[in-house]
């Protein structure tokens, strides 16, 4: 195992460690955040987030844009909706999706910015 990424001596700063432990996220929050990133870890769902970051679209248009079936897109949208990443509204017989709020747009934009920064 490579050693360059490890301390050569063991010198734990107990005060720092205790402060960190007092401020750790609760387990429920950690698990929720891990699940959120897992949901965002699917290429199809990232593509959906990408196109919805530009405009509200109906399921038919999303499916056509991604060359997928409406049922496959609906399944992905359901997962995104369950995590409050997207929201929908019905208009007649059509269902339109958009990003849930500005936080989601910001999360997506910051991820892109991070990748382009490298």
N, C-alpha and C positions, 0 to 999 in steps of 0.2 A: 504494500500500500504506500502511496506517495506521502512523504512527510512534510513537504513544503507548505501544505495547507493546514498544518497543525502547529500549536505552540510547542516550543522545545522545552519549556518548563511548565510546571503546574503551579500557577499563582492565582487562585481565585479571589476576586475582590468581593467578599461576602456582602458588603453593604450594597454594592451595585446589583448583585444577584438577588438579594432580598427585595430591593426596590422593583426590579423587573418582575419577580414572582407576584408581588402585590398588585401589579398592573396588568397581568396577563388577561387576555380575553376569556370570558366564560366559555366552557366547553360547547354549549349550545350555539354560541356565536361563531366559534371556530368551525364547527360542523356545518353550519349554514353557509358560511363563506366558502368552505371547501366544495360544497354542493353547487353553489353559484358558479364557481370557476369550472367545475366539472360540466355543467350545462353549457357554459361558454366554450368548452373545449371541443365542440363538434363543428367541423367545417361547414356543414349545411346550415347550422344555426348561426354561425358567424356570417355567412352570406346573407341570411335573412336579416340579421341585425344591420348589416351594411346597407342593403337596399332600403330598409325602413328608416335608416338614419337620414335618407334623402327626401322621402315623402311617404305619406300614407298610401297603402295599396290594398286592393282586394285580394283574397286568396287566389282567385283565378290568375291575376297578373303576376303574383309571386311565383306560382307554379309554372307559368309560361316562361317567366324570366329565368328561372333556374332549371328549366326543362325537366320538371318532375311532376308527378301526379298530384292532384289536389289533396288526395287522402294522405300522401306522404308529407306534404307541406302542412296540412292541418295537424298531423301528429307532432311535428316539430314546433308549430305555433302553440300547441297546447302545453308542451313542456316549457316554452318560453313564457307563456302566460302564467303558469303555475308559480314561476319564480318572479313574477311581476316585472318581467323585462319588456313585454309587449302588452298592449291592451287592444281591445276591438270594439267596434260599434257596428250595429246592423243598420243597413239602409235598404229597405225593401227586401229583396231576396239575396242581396249581396252582404258580405261581411268584410269590413275594412280594418286593417291592422296598422298600428303605429307603435313607436317606442313608448314605453309606459310614462317616462318623464325625462327631464333634462339630465338626471343622474346617469341614466343608461346611455344617453348620447355622449355625455362627458367621459364615461368609462370606456366606451368604444373609441372616441377620439383620442384619449390619452394612450390607449393601447397602440393605436396606429402611430401616434407621434413617437412613442417609445421605440417601435420597430424602425421607423424611418430615421431616428436619431443615431442608431448604431452605425 
